[in-house]
Amino acid sequence: MIVRPLAPEDLARIERIEQGAMPSPWSEAALREEIGAANGFALVAACGETVCGYAFFRTVLPESELLHLVVAPEWRRRQVATTLLRRAMAGLAAQGCTVCFLEVRASNAAALRLYASTGFIRIGTRKHYYSQPVEDALLLTRDIMPAGEERNEDIAGC
Ligand SMILES: CC(C)(COP(=O)(O)OP(=O)(O)OC[C@H]1O[C@@H](n2cnc3c(N)ncnc32)[C@H](O)[C@@H]1OP(=O)(O)O)[C@@H](O)C(=O)NCCC(=O)NCCS
């Protein structure tokens, strides 16, 4: 498995994962907009032609924000998200980012454990931030080490 920059050709596969796995899937238009965003940074974890997971970030130097992170259900609990985040932190460091922010549903225990294990800490709450269902968002952040100091290895195999 490799982690590489997301390409426009990945769009159809990502859309299928969104529709099949996410309660509030991103639309094709939203995905296209993010892929084309000037200050966007997006990675996929791929095994051959198969997209296993993906992450979308925006950068406003020196800050970055994780907008979306999804691993296809059949690839979960195999360190795909952990690897995507590690590679993303290294890539963001290379662009000059020193910090990353994200919001996550307060009930998303899997994501909260993932983020804790990859160095994110909680810095606040946004009340009733999400809809369908209405729920608070937890605001998390993580410092990004200078380029070359972030762990940056691929997953061993498919
Ligand atoms: C959250 C998500 C991205 C995790 O992806 P993943 O590739 O399965 O995560 P990893 O295998 O790298 O897991 C790393 C650690 O996170 C925690 N974790 C991940 N999934 C978990 C789960 N379902 N239950 C409990 N802990 C979990 C564990 O501590 C895990 O380490 P371990 O497997 O050694 O115990 C994935 O479940 C997903 O796509 N969920 C739907 C979308 C979503 O919630 N995105 C985040 C929104 S902010």
Ligand as a Chemical Component Dictionary entry (heavy atoms), coordinates in Angstrom:
data_LIG
# 
_chem_comp.id                   LIG 
_chem_comp.type                 NON-POLYMER 
_chem_comp.pdbx_formal_charge   0 
_chem_comp.three_letter_code    LIG 
# 
loop_
_chem_comp_atom.comp_id 
_chem_comp_atom.atom_id 
_chem_comp_atom.alt_atom_id 
_chem_comp_atom.type_symbol 
_chem_comp_atom.charge 
_chem_comp_atom.model_Cartn_x 
_chem_comp_atom.model_Cartn_y 
_chem_comp_atom.model_Cartn_z 
_chem_comp_atom.pdbx_ordinal 
LIG C1  C1  C 0 -12.105 6.879  12.051 1  
LIG C2  C2  C 0 -11.459 6.138  10.877 2  
LIG C3  C3  C 0 -10.890 7.153  9.886  3  
LIG C4  C4  C 0 -10.309 5.259  11.431 4  
LIG O1  O1  O 0 -9.631  4.648  10.321 5  
LIG P1  P1  P 0 -8.726  3.326  10.510 6  
LIG O2  O2  O 0 -7.866  3.181  9.331  7  
LIG O3  O3  O 0 -9.610  2.181  10.862 8  
LIG O4  O4  O 0 -7.863  3.711  11.791 9  
LIG P2  P2  P 0 -6.496  2.995  12.259 10 
LIG O5  O5  O 0 -6.510  1.556  11.853 11 
LIG O6  O6  O 0 -5.350  3.808  11.813 12 
LIG O7  O7  O 0 -6.701  3.061  13.836 13 
LIG C5  C5  C 0 -5.760  3.705  14.700 14 
LIG C6  C6  C 0 -6.299  3.644  16.115 15 
LIG O8  O8  O 0 -7.524  4.392  16.217 16 
LIG C7  C7  C 0 -8.415  3.714  17.139 17 
LIG N1  N1  N 0 -9.585  3.212  16.413 18 
LIG C8  C8  C 0 -9.789  3.203  15.069 19 
LIG N2  N2  N 0 -11.004 2.667  14.796 20 
LIG C9  C9  C 0 -11.558 2.350  15.974 21 
LIG C10 C10 C 0 -12.819 1.759  16.349 22 
LIG N3  N3  N 0 -13.749 1.403  15.444 23 
LIG N4  N4  N 0 -13.077 1.593  17.668 24 
LIG C11 C11 C 0 -12.174 1.953  18.594 25 
LIG N5  N5  N 0 -10.959 2.491  18.312 26 
LIG C12 C12 C 0 -10.664 2.687  17.020 27 
LIG C13 C13 C 0 -7.636  2.560  17.716 28 
LIG O9  O9  O 0 -6.951  3.042  18.862 29 
LIG C14 C14 C 0 -6.678  2.250  16.570 30 
LIG O10 O10 O 0 -5.518  1.560  16.980 31 
LIG P3  P3  P 0 -5.586  -0.066 17.125 32 
LIG O11 O11 O 0 -6.276  -0.596 15.914 33 
LIG O12 O12 O 0 -4.128  -0.444 17.204 34 
LIG O13 O13 O 0 -6.358  -0.330 18.379 35 
LIG C15 C15 C 0 -12.484 5.187  10.165 36 
LIG O14 O14 O 0 -13.150 4.424  11.150 37 
LIG C16 C16 C 0 -13.522 5.933  9.336  38 
LIG O15 O15 O 0 -13.309 6.192  8.139  39 
LIG N6  N6  N 0 -14.652 6.292  9.966  40 
LIG C17 C17 C 0 -15.741 7.014  9.259  41 
LIG C18 C18 C 0 -15.315 8.433  8.910  42 
LIG C19 C19 C 0 -14.876 9.214  10.137 43 
LIG O16 O16 O 0 -15.415 9.105  11.233 44 
LIG N7  N7  N 0 -13.840 10.057 9.906  45 
LIG C20 C20 C 0 -13.317 10.956 10.923 46 
LIG C21 C21 C 0 -14.179 12.168 10.999 47 
LIG S1  S1  S 0 -13.401 13.502 11.837 48 
# 
loop_
_chem_comp_bond.comp_id 
_chem_comp_bond.atom_id_1 
_chem_comp_bond.atom_id_2 
_chem_comp_bond.value_order 
_chem_comp_bond.pdbx_ordinal 
LIG C1  C2  SING 1  
LIG C2  C3  SING 2  
LIG C2  C4  SING 3  
LIG C2  C15 SING 4  
LIG C4  O1  SING 5  
LIG O1  P1  SING 6  
LIG P1  O2  DOUB 7  
LIG P1  O3  SING 8  
LIG P1  O4  SING 9  
LIG O4  P2  SING 10 
LIG P2  O5  DOUB 11 
LIG P2  O6  SING 12 
LIG P2  O7  SING 13 
LIG O7  C5  SING 14 
LIG C5  C6  SING 15 
LIG C6  O8  SING 16 
LIG C6  C14 SING 17 
LIG O8  C7  SING 18 
LIG C7  N1  SING 19 
LIG C7  C13 SING 20 
LIG N1  C8  SING 21 
LIG N1  C12 SING 22 
LIG C8  N2  DOUB 23 
LIG N2  C9  SING 24 
LIG C9  C10 SING 25 
LIG C9  C12 DOUB 26 
LIG C10 N3  SING 27 
LIG C10 N4  DOUB 28 
LIG N4  C11 SING 29 
LIG C11 N5  DOUB 30 
LIG N5  C12 SING 31 
LIG C13 O9  SING 32 
LIG C13 C14 SING 33 
LIG C14 O10 SING 34 
LIG O10 P3  SING 35 
LIG P3  O11 DOUB 36 
LIG P3  O12 SING 37 
LIG P3  O13 SING 38 
LIG C15 O14 SING 39 
LIG C15 C16 SING 40 
LIG C16 O15 DOUB 41 
LIG C16 N6  SING 42 
LIG N6  C17 SING 43 
LIG C17 C18 SING 44 
LIG C18 C19 SING 45 
LIG C19 O16 DOUB 46 
LIG C19 N7  SING 47 
LIG N7  C20 SING 48 
LIG C20 C21 SING 49 
LIG C21 S1  SING 50 
# 
